[in-house]
Amino acid sequence: MSKKRQDQDMEKFFLGEDPWRVFRIMSEFVEGFEVLSKVGKAVSIFGSSRTQPGNKYYMLAEKTAYLLAKEKYAIITGSGPGIMEAANKGAKRAGGISVGLNIHIPMEQKPNKYVSTLLDFRYFFIRKVMFVKYAKAFVIMPGGFGTLDELFEALNLIQTERIPKFPVVLFGKEYWQGMLDWLYKKVKKVGNISPQDLRIFTLVDTPKEAVTIIKKFYLSHKR
């Protein structure tokens, strides 16, 4: 029997009924914990998979990852194209650890060639745990729904003190300012968030600023 057929049969076995699905979920957690616990301090970088090489944010993501890798941070991305590729490329160019957390989706996302440590996930929620658990900071480049999902997940976890505070860096004032104006002028104004909630993240425009914020945070927190 071919390996592909074996994998298909196993998938039917594990996914046929919800109780058996638990074993696949457990296996993804175990593999993720086992691999990522060995990468040391890391920064998760997020952004659009649609960003093309040559775009300024592609180049800025690459430079940011390069500088962070030089500071001995592993770089974790979703392993796909666009900003993810740029960040993995920067990490690899710096001789750092370049991690990709790939997700199985109908579009069949293919891991970019700059990933040196690859993990595959079927479940988004497990993948999201890995991004948060092993990151010392998030860098959020311009992106769409997936990027926003990761951003607000982190902000909510920090706000509710479900995880210790860590730097959340929004990159690109021209891109994010409209959303921030809405948060300040509408969401905060009606009382749905507090003023201190808006201090959970920092807005930057350069790779050097992003790296400096992360370094200063850990110098002051001694963590």
DONU-746341 format. One record per atom (N, C-alpha, C): chain; y, x, z; residue in one letter. Coordinates in steps of 0.02 Angstrom, whole numbers, plus 32768, in hexadecimal, padded with zeros to 4 digits. Atoms other than C-alpha are relative to their C-alpha. Example, Ala and Ser with C-alpha at 12.3 -4.5 7.8 and 13.67 -1.06 7.14 Angstrom:
2
ch;Y;X;Z;aa
A;7FC5;802D;8000;a
A;7F1F;8267;8186;a
A;803C;802D;8000;a
A;7FC5;7FD6;7FFD;s
A;7FCB;82AC;8165;s
A;8037;7FD9;8025;s
This chain:
223
ch;Y;X;Z;aa
A;7FC4;802B;8000;m
A;8000;8000;8000;m
A;803F;802C;8000;m
A;7FC3;7FD8;8005;s
A;80AC;8044;7FD1;s
A;8029;7FFA;8040;s
A;7FD5;8002;7FC4;k
A;812B;806E;8059;k
A;8030;7FC5;7FFC;k
A;7FD2;8039;8007;k
A;81A2;7FEB;8011;k
A;7FDE;7FC0;8014;k
A;8025;803D;7FEF;r
A;811C;7F65;8021;r
A;7FF3;7FFD;804C;r
A;800B;7FFE;7FB8;q
A;80F5;7F9E;80D3;q
A;803F;7FEB;8025;q
A;7FC1;8011;7FE0;d
A;81AD;7F92;8101;d
A;800E;7FB5;7FF9;d
A;7FF5;8048;800B;q
A;81B6;7EE3;80B5;q
A;7FD4;7FD7;802F;q
A;802E;8024;7FD4;d
A;811D;7EAB;8117;d
A;8017;8004;8049;d
A;7FE7;7FF8;7FBC;m
A;8165;7EF2;81B8;m
A;803E;7FD5;800C;m
A;7FC3;8029;7FFA;e
A;820A;7E9A;8197;e
A;7FED;7FB7;8009;e
A;8016;8045;7FF9;k
A;81B1;7DF4;8181;k
A;7FE4;7FF4;8046;k
A;801E;8006;7FBE;f
A;8152;7E14;8222;f
A;8035;7FFB;8037;f
A;7FCD;7FFD;7FCC;f
A;81EC;7E3F;8289;f
A;8034;7FC8;7FFB;f
A;7FCA;8030;8009;l
A;8263;7DC0;823D;l
A;7FE7;7FB9;7FF7;l
A;801B;8043;800C;g
A;81ED;7D2D;8227;g
A;8010;7FD0;8039;g
A;7FF2;8029;7FC6;e
A;820C;7CED;82D7;e
A;8031;8025;802E;e
A;7FCC;7FE1;7FD7;d
A;829D;7D0C;834E;d
A;7FE5;802C;8038;d
A;8018;7FD3;7FCB;p
A;8234;7D51;83DF;p
A;7FED;8045;7FE7;p
A;8013;7FBF;801B;w
A;81F0;7DDA;836E;w
A;803C;8028;7FE9;w
A;7FC3;7FDF;8015;r
A;829F;7E01;8331;r
A;801B;802F;8036;r
A;7FEA;7FD7;7FC8;v
A;82C2;7E49;83DD;v
A;7FE8;8048;7FFA;v
A;801B;7FBC;8006;f
A;8253;7EDE;83B6;f
A;8027;802A;7FCD;f
A;7FD7;7FDB;8030;r
A;82B8;7F0D;831D;r
A;8044;8011;801F;r
A;7FC0;7FF3;7FDF;i
A;8358;7EFC;8382;i
A;7FF9;803A;8032;i
A;800C;7FCA;7FD0;m
A;830F;7F6B;840A;m
A;7FF9;8043;7FDD;m
A;800B;7FC0;8024;s
A;82D9;7FEE;838B;s
A;8041;801D;7FE6;s
A;7FBF;7FE8;8019;e
A;8388;7FF7;8341;e
A;802A;801D;8039;e
A;7FDD;7FE6;7FC6;f
A;83D4;800D;83EE;f
A;7FE4;8044;8015;f
A;801F;7FC2;7FE9;v
A;8357;8093;841F;v
A;800F;803A;7FD1;v
A;7FF2;7FCA;802F;e
A;836D;80F8;8380;e
A;8049;8014;8002;e
A;7FB9;7FF1;7FFD;g
A;8429;80EA;8389;g
A;8012;8029;803D;g
A;7FF2;7FDC;7FC2;f
A;8430;8121;843F;f
A;7FE4;8048;7FFD;f
A;8021;7FBE;8002;e
A;83B7;81B0;841F;e
A;8027;8031;7FD5;e
A;7FDD;7FD3;802F;v
A;8416;81F9;838A;v
A;8047;800E;8017;v
A;7FB8;7FF7;7FF2;l
A;84CA;81DB;83C0;l
A;800D;8020;8043;l
A;7FF6;7FE0;7FBF;s
A;84B3;8217;8472;s
A;8004;804C;7FFA;s
A;8002;7FB8;800B;k
A;84A1;82C5;8428;k
A;803C;801B;7FDA;k
A;7FC9;7FE7;802A;v
A;8541;82CD;83C0;v
A;803B;8019;8028;v
A;7FC7;7FEA;7FD8;g
A;85B7;82EE;8452;g
A;803C;7FD3;7FF7;g
A;7FC4;8029;8005;k
A;866A;82B0;8455;k
A;800D;7FEF;7FB7;k
A;7FF8;8017;8045;a
A;8695;824A;83BB;a
A;803C;7FD2;7FF9;a
A;7FCB;8030;8011;v
A;871D;81E5;8366;v
A;7FE5;7FD4;7FC8;v
A;8013;802F;8035;s
A;86F5;8148;8301;s
A;803D;7FF2;7FD5;s
A;7FCA;800C;8030;i
A;8760;8134;8265;i
A;7FEE;7FC5;7FD4;i
A;800B;803E;8026;f
A;8770;808C;820D;f
A;8035;7FF8;7FCA;f
A;7FD0;800E;8036;g
A;87C2;8052;816D;g
A;7FDB;7FE1;7FC5;g
A;801C;8025;8038;s
A;87A7;7FFB;80C8;s
A;7FD0;8029;7FD6;s
A;802F;7FE0;802F;s
A;8710;8024;805D;s
A;801B;7FFF;7FB9;s
A;7FE5;8007;8043;r
A;877D;7FF7;7FC7;r
A;8036;8034;7FF0;r
A;7FCE;7FCD;800B;t
A;87F7;8087;7FDD;t
A;7FE4;8037;7FD3;t
A;8018;7FD1;8032;q
A;87E7;80FC;7F49;q
A;8015;8048;800F;q
A;7FEA;7FBA;7FFC;p
A;87E9;81BB;7F49;p
A;8042;8009;7FDB;p
A;7FBE;7FF9;801E;g
A;889B;81EF;7F23;g
A;8033;7FD3;8021;g
A;7FD4;802A;7FDA;n
A;88E4;8160;7F88;n
A;801A;8028;803D;n
A;7FE4;7FD7;7FC9;k
A;8958;81A5;800F;k
A;7FDA;7FF7;8042;k
A;8024;800A;7FC1;y
A;88F5;8156;809B;y
A;7FBB;801F;7FFE;y
A;803F;7FDB;8007;y
A;8854;81A1;8058;y
A;800D;8049;8015;y
A;7FF1;7FBA;7FF1;m
A;88A5;824D;8062;m
A;8014;8009;8049;m
A;7FED;7FFC;7FBA;l
A;88F1;8229;810D;l
A;7FC3;7FF9;802E;l
A;803D;8008;7FD8;a
A;8848;81EF;8151;a
A;7FD7;8041;7FFE;a
A;8024;7FC0;8006;e
A;87F7;828E;810F;e
A;8020;8036;802C;e
A;7FDC;7FCD;7FD9;k
A;887D;82FB;8160;k
A;7FF8;7FF2;804B;k
A;8008;8012;7FB9;t
A;8872;829D;8205;t
A;7FBB;8014;801A;t
A;8045;7FEF;7FEC;a
A;87B5;82B1;820D;a
A;7FF7;804C;8002;a
A;8004;7FB7;8002;y
A;87C5;8368;81DD;y
A;801D;801F;8040;y
A;7FDF;7FE5;7FC5;l
A;883F;838B;826C;l
A;7FD9;7FEF;8040;l
A;8028;8013;7FC6;l
A;87D5;832A;82E9;l
A;7FC0;8028;8004;l
A;803E;7FD8;8001;a
A;8738;8386;82B4;a
A;800F;8048;8016;a
A;7FEC;7FBD;7FEA;k
A;8795;842A;82CE;k
A;800A;8002;804C;k
A;7FFA;8005;7FB7;e
A;87B4;83ED;8380;e
A;7FBC;7FF1;8021;e
A;8045;8008;7FE8;k
A;86F6;83DC;8392;k
A;7FEC;7FB8;800D;k
A;8016;8046;7FFD;y
A;86EE;831F;8381;y
A;7FD1;7FF2;7FC6;y
A;8029;801B;8036;a
A;865F;82D5;8320;a
A;8026;7FC5;7FE2;a
A;7FE0;8038;8021;i
A;869A;8255;82A1;i
A;7FCB;7FCB;7FEF;i
A;802E;8037;800E;i
A;8644;81AB;8299;i
A;8023;7FCE;7FD3;i
A;7FE7;8033;802D;t
A;865E;8132;8209;t
A;7FC8;7FCE;7FF0;t
A;8032;8030;8017;g
A;8605;809F;81BA;g
A;7FD7;8019;7FC6;g
A;8028;7FDB;8031;s
A;85BF;811B;8139;s
A;800D;7FED;7FB7;s
A;7FF6;8018;8044;g
A;85FF;80BE;80A0;g
A;8035;8027;7FD9;g
A;7FCC;7FDF;8029;p
A;8682;80E7;801B;p
A;8046;7FF6;801F;p
A;7FBB;800B;7FEB;g
A;8740;80E4;802A;g
A;8014;802B;803B;g
A;7FE9;7FDB;7FC4;i
A;878B;8115;80D2;i
A;7FC6;8021;8024;i
A;803B;7FE3;7FDF;m
A;86DD;8131;8119;m
A;7FEB;8041;7FDE;m
A;8010;7FC4;8026;e
A;86B5;81AE;8090;e
A;8032;8037;800E;e
A;7FCC;7FCE;7FF5;a
A;875B;8205;80AA;a
A;7FF8;8021;8044;a
A;8008;7FE4;7FBC;a
A;873E;8219;8165;a
A;7FC2;802C;8005;a
A;803C;7FD6;8000;n
A;868D;825A;814E;n
A;800B;8041;7FD9;n
A;7FF0;7FC5;8028;k
A;86CE;82D0;80CA;k
A;8029;8032;8028;k
A;7FD6;7FD4;7FD8;g
A;8753;8315;813E;g
A;7FD8;8022;8037;g
A;802A;7FE3;7FCB;a
A;86D4;832F;81CA;a
A;7FD3;8036;7FE4;a
A;802E;7FCF;801E;k
A;865A;8388;8158;k
A;8026;803E;7FE9;k
A;7FD8;7FC7;8019;r
A;86E3;83F5;810D;r
A;8014;802D;803B;r
A;7FEE;7FD9;7FC5;a
A;8712;842C;81BE;a
A;7FC4;801F;8022;a
A;803C;7FE6;7FE1;g
A;865E;8457;81E5;g
A;7FEB;7FDA;803E;g
A;800F;8029;7FC5;g
A;8652;83CA;8263;g
A;7FC5;7FD2;7FF5;g
A;8037;8031;8004;i
A;85D3;8342;8287;i
A;801A;7FC1;7FDE;i
A;7FEA;8039;802A;s
A;85E2;82B6;8206;s
A;7FCB;7FCA;8003;s
A;8031;8034;7FF2;v
A;858B;8217;823D;v
A;8010;7FC1;7FD8;v
A;7FF8;803F;8024;g
A;8570;8179;81D6;g
A;7FD3;7FCA;801C;g
A;8027;8038;7FE7;l
A;8538;80D2;821C;l
A;7FFD;7FCC;7FC9;l
A;8005;802B;803B;n
A;84FC;8076;8183;n
A;7FE7;7FBA;8013;n
A;8014;8045;7FF3;i
A;84E7;7FB9;817F;i
A;7FDF;7FE3;7FC2;i
A;8022;8022;8037;h
A;846D;7F56;8114;h
A;8022;7FBE;7FF2;h
A;7FDD;803C;8015;i
A;84D3;7ED3;80B8;i
A;7FEC;7FF0;7FB8;i
A;8015;8013;8044;p
A;84B6;7E73;8015;p
A;801B;802E;7FCA;p
A;7FE3;7FD4;8033;m
A;852A;7EEB;7FB8;m
A;7FDD;8044;7FFD;m
A;8026;7FC2;7FFE;e
A;84B0;7F78;7FE5;e
A;802E;803C;8004;e
A;7FD4;7FC7;7FF5;q
A;852F;7FF2;802B;q
A;7FD7;8041;7FFF;q
A;8021;7FC0;8005;k
A;84FC;80A3;7FFE;k
A;8026;8034;8029;k
A;7FDD;7FCE;7FD8;p
A;8523;812E;807B;p
A;8022;8034;7FD4;p
A;7FDD;7FCC;8027;n
A;85A3;81AB;803B;n
A;7FDF;8044;800A;n
A;8023;7FC0;8002;k
A;856D;825C;8016;k
A;8017;8031;8036;k
A;7FE6;7FD3;7FCE;y
A;85D1;82A9;80A4;y
A;7FE4;7FF3;8046;y
A;8020;800F;7FC1;v
A;8569;825C;812F;v
A;7FC8;8032;800D;v
A;8036;7FD1;7FEF;s
A;84FC;82DC;8187;s
A;7FCF;7FE2;8032;s
A;802B;8023;7FD2;t
A;84B5;826A;820F;t
A;8005;7FB6;7FF1;t
A;7FFE;8045;8017;l
A;8485;81BD;81D1;l
A;7FD3;7FD3;802A;l
A;8027;8034;7FDF;l
A;844C;8122;822E;l
A;8008;7FC0;7FD9;l
A;7FFE;8040;8024;d
A;8420;807D;81DB;d
A;7FF9;7FC6;8031;d
A;8002;803B;7FD5;f
A;843E;7FD4;822B;f
A;7FFA;7FC1;7FD7;f
A;8003;8042;801E;r
A;840F;7F24;81FF;r
A;8032;7FD1;8023;r
A;7FD7;802E;7FD8;y
A;8478;7ED5;8289;y
A;8045;801E;800D;y
A;7FBC;7FE9;7FF6;f
A;8535;7EE4;828D;f
A;800F;800C;804B;f
A;7FEE;7FFA;7FB9;f
A;853D;7ECA;834A;f
A;7FE5;803F;8020;f
A;801B;7FC2;7FE6;i
A;84CD;7F5F;836D;i
A;802A;803B;7FE7;i
A;7FD5;7FCC;801E;r
A;8532;7FCC;82F7;r
A;8043;8005;8025;r
A;7FBF;8000;7FDD;k
A;85D2;7F97;8350;k
A;7FFA;801F;8045;k
A;800B;7FE1;7FBE;v
A;858A;7FCA;83F8;v
A;8001;804C;7FF8;v
A;8003;7FB8;800B;m
A;8568;8078;83B1;m
A;8045;801E;7FF3;m
A;7FBC;7FE8;800D;f
A;861A;808A;8370;f
A;8027;8009;8041;f
A;7FD9;7FFF;7FC2;v
A;8661;8064;841C;v
A;7FE2;802F;8034;v
A;8020;7FDB;7FC9;k
A;85E2;80B4;8490;k
A;8009;804B;7FFA;k
A;7FFF;7FB8;8009;y
A;85EB;8161;8444;y
A;8043;801B;7FE8;y
A;7FBE;7FEA;8017;a
A;86A4;8169;8416;a
A;802E;800E;803A;a
A;7FCA;7FF1;7FD2;k
A;872E;81BC;8479;k
A;8041;7FE2;7FE8;k
A;7FC4;801F;801C;a
A;87AD;8168;8407;a
A;7FEE;7FDB;7FC0;a
A;8004;8021;8041;f
A;87C0;80F2;8374;f
A;803E;8012;7FD8;f
A;7FC9;7FF9;802F;v
A;882C;811C;82DE;v
A;7FF8;7FCA;7FCB;v
A;8003;803B;802C;i
A;8852;807F;8279;i
A;802E;800A;7FC5;i
A;7FD9;7FF9;803E;m
A;888A;80A0;81C7;m
A;8007;7FBA;7FE0;m
A;7FF9;8041;8021;p
A;88C2;8012;8153;p
A;7FBC;7FE6;7FE7;p
A;803F;801D;8015;g
A;8833;7F9B;8131;g
A;8003;7FB4;8002;g
A;8004;8048;8005;g
A;87F8;7EE8;8124;g
A;7FDE;7FE1;803C;g
A;801F;8025;7FCA;f
A;878F;7E6F;818A;f
A;7FD5;802C;802E;f
A;802C;7FD6;7FD8;g
A;8710;7EF1;81C2;g
A;8027;802E;802E;g
A;7FD6;7FD4;7FD8;t
A;8797;7F68;81FD;t
A;8023;7FDA;8038;t
A;7FE0;802A;7FCE;l
A;87F3;7EDC;8257;l
A;7FCF;7FEC;8037;l
A;8034;8012;7FD0;d
A;8751;7EA8;82AA;d
A;7FF5;8038;8032;d
A;800B;7FC7;7FD4;e
A;8735;7F57;82F0;e
A;803D;800C;802D;e
A;7FC3;7FF7;7FD9;l
A;87EB;7F64;8327;l
A;8004;7FCF;803A;l
A;7FF7;8032;7FCB;f
A;87F2;7EC0;8387;f
A;7FC5;7FFF;8031;f
A;8039;7FF8;7FD2;e
A;8744;7EDC;83D0;e
A;8012;8034;8035;e
A;7FEE;7FCA;7FD1;a
A;8782;7F7F;841E;a
A;8039;7FEA;802E;a
A;7FC7;8016;7FD8;l
A;8827;7F33;8458;l
A;7FE9;7FCE;8036;l
A;8017;8032;7FD1;n
A;87CC;7EA1;84AA;n
A;7FD5;801F;8037;n
A;802A;7FDF;7FCE;l
A;874D;7F10;8502;l
A;8029;8028;8031;l
A;7FD4;7FDA;7FD4;i
A;87D7;7F7E;8547;i
A;802A;7FD0;802B;i
A;7FD7;8031;7FDC;q
A;8845;7EE9;8576;q
A;7FDA;7FE0;803A;q
A;8029;8022;7FCD;t
A;87B7;7E96;85D7;t
A;7FDB;8031;802E;t
A;801D;7FCA;7FD7;e
A;8783;7F3E;8624;e
A;7FB4;8001;7FFD;e
A;8048;7FFA;800A;r
A;86D4;7F32;85DE;r
A;7FEC;8047;7FEE;r
A;800A;7FB8;800D;i
A;86E6;7FE7;85A7;i
A;803C;8025;801B;i
A;7FC6;7FD9;7FEA;p
A;8755;8073;85E9;p
A;8033;8006;7FC6;p
A;7FCC;7FF8;8033;k
A;87FB;8085;858E;k
A;7FF7;8041;7FDA;k
A;7FFE;7FC4;802A;f
A;87FD;80FF;84FD;f
A;8034;7FF6;7FC9;f
A;7FCC;8007;8032;p
A;887B;8123;8472;p
A;7FEA;7FD6;7FC4;p
A;8009;8027;803D;v
A;8885;80A1;83E8;v
A;803E;800F;7FD5;v
A;7FC9;7FE8;8029;v
A;88F0;80EB;835E;v
A;8002;7FDA;7FBE;v
A;7FF4;8023;803F;l
A;8934;807D;82D3;l
A;8026;802F;7FD1;l
A;7FE3;7FD0;802E;f
A;895C;80E6;823B;f
A;8022;7FDC;7FC6;f
A;7FDC;801B;8038;g
A;89E4;80B2;81C1;g
A;8030;7FC8;8014;g
A;7FCF;8031;7FE9;k
A;8A82;805B;81FE;k
A;800E;7FCC;7FCA;k
A;7FEF;802F;8035;e
A;8AA7;800D;8155;e
A;7FCA;7FCB;7FF7;e
A;8038;802F;8008;y
A;89FB;7FBC;8154;y
A;7FFA;7FD0;803A;y
A;800E;8028;7FC4;w
A;89EE;7F7E;8207;w
A;803C;7FDD;801E;w
A;7FC5;801A;7FDE;q
A;8AA2;7F53;8232;q
A;8005;7FB4;7FFF;q
A;7FFD;8049;8003;g
A;8A98;7E9F;81F7;g
A;7FD4;7FDF;8034;g
A;802E;801B;7FCD;m
A;8A02;7E7D;8267;m
A;801D;800B;8046;m
A;7FE4;7FF1;7FBF;l
A;8A58;7ED2;82F9;l
A;803C;7FD3;8010;l
A;7FC7;802E;7FF6;d
A;8AF6;7E6A;82E0;d
A;7FE6;7FBB;8016;d
A;801E;8041;7FEE;w
A;8A89;7DCD;82E9;w
A;7FE6;8001;8048;w
A;801A;7FFB;7FBC;l
A;8A34;7E0A;8389;l
A;8039;7FFE;8032;l
A;7FC7;7FFD;7FD2;y
A;8ADC;7E2F;83DB;y
A;8026;7FBE;8001;y
A;7FD2;8038;8005;k
A;8B41;7D9B;839C;k
A;7FDF;7FBC;8008;k
A;8022;8040;7FFB;k
A;8ABE;7D13;839D;k
A;7FCC;8000;8039;k
A;8037;8002;7FD1;v
A;8A22;7D3D;8401;v
A;8017;8010;8047;v
A;7FE6;7FEF;7FBE;k
A;8A7A;7D93;8492;k
A;8033;7FCC;8018;k
A;7FCA;802E;7FEE;k
A;8B0D;7D1A;848E;k
A;7FE5;7FC0;8020;k
A;801B;803F;7FE4;v
A;8A9F;7C82;84AF;v
A;7FD1;800E;803B;v
A;8026;7FEF;7FC4;g
A;8A42;7CE0;8538;g
A;7FB5;800A;7FF6;g
A;8048;7FF8;800B;n
A;8999;7CF9;84E5;n
A;7FE8;8047;800B;n
A;800F;7FBC;7FEB;i
A;899F;7DB4;8506;i
A;8039;8017;802C;i
A;7FCE;7FE5;7FD2;s
A;89FE;7E1A;8587;s
A;8021;803E;7FE1;s
A;7FDF;7FC4;801A;p
A;8A7B;7EA6;8566;p
A;7FD5;803F;8004;p
A;802A;7FC5;7FF9;q
A;89FF;7F27;85A7;q
A;7FC7;8002;7FCC;q
A;8034;8002;8034;d
A;897F;7EEC;8527;d
A;8017;8023;7FC0;d
A;7FE4;7FE1;803D;l
A;89F2;7F2E;849F;l
A;8007;804C;8008;l
A;7FFF;7FB8;7FF6;r
A;89E9;7FDA;84ED;r
A;7FBA;801F;7FFB;r
A;8045;7FE7;8007;i
A;892E;7FE9;84D0;i
A;7FFA;802D;7FC3;i
A;8004;7FDA;803E;f
A;894C;802E;8421;f
A;8041;8025;7FF3;f
A;7FC5;7FD9;8014;t
A;89C4;80AB;83D2;t
A;8003;8003;7FB4;t
A;7FF5;7FFF;8049;l
A;8A0E;80AA;8323;l
A;8018;8044;7FEA;l
A;7FED;7FBE;8019;v
A;8A19;814D;82C1;v
A;8003;8001;7FB4;v
A;7FFA;7FF8;8048;d
A;8A3E;818D;8214;d
A;7FE4;8042;7FE6;d
A;8018;7FBF;8017;t
A;89F7;823D;820F;t
A;7FBF;8013;8024;t
A;803E;7FE8;7FDF;p
A;894E;8290;8234;p
A;800F;8027;8040;p
A;7FEF;7FD9;7FC5;k
A;89A2;8306;82AE;k
A;8011;7FD3;803B;k
A;7FF0;8030;7FCA;e
A;89E8;8273;8313;e
A;7FC0;7FE2;801D;e
A;803F;801F;7FE9;a
A;893B;8223;831C;a
A;7FD9;8030;802D;a
A;8025;7FCF;7FDA;v
A;88E9;82C2;835A;v
A;8023;800F;8042;v
A;7FD9;7FF1;7FC4;t
A;8975;82E5;83D7;t
A;7FF8;7FC9;8034;t
A;8008;8038;7FD2;i
A;8966;8237;8424;i
A;7FBC;8002;8023;i
A;8044;7FFD;7FE3;i
A;88AB;824A;843E;i
A;7FFA;803A;8031;i
A;8004;7FC5;7FD4;k
A;88BB;82F9;8487;k
A;8028;7FF5;8041;k
A;7FD7;800C;7FC5;k
A;8948;82C6;84FD;k
A;7FE0;7FCE;8030;k
A;8022;8032;7FD5;f
A;88E7;822F;853B;f
A;7FCD;8021;802C;f
A;8036;7FE3;7FD8;y
A;8854;8299;8573;y
A;8018;8039;802C;y
A;7FE2;7FD0;7FD3;l
A;88C2;8321;85BB;l
A;801A;7FDD;803F;l
A;7FE3;8024;7FC7;s
A;8916;829F;8629;s
A;7FCB;7FDB;8029;s
A;8034;8026;7FDD;h
A;8877;823E;8654;h
A;7FC8;802D;801B;h
A;8032;7FD1;7FE7;k
A;8809;82D7;866F;k
A;7FBA;7FE1;7FFF;k
A;8040;8024;8004;r
A;8774;8273;862F;r
A;7FD4;801D;7FCA;r
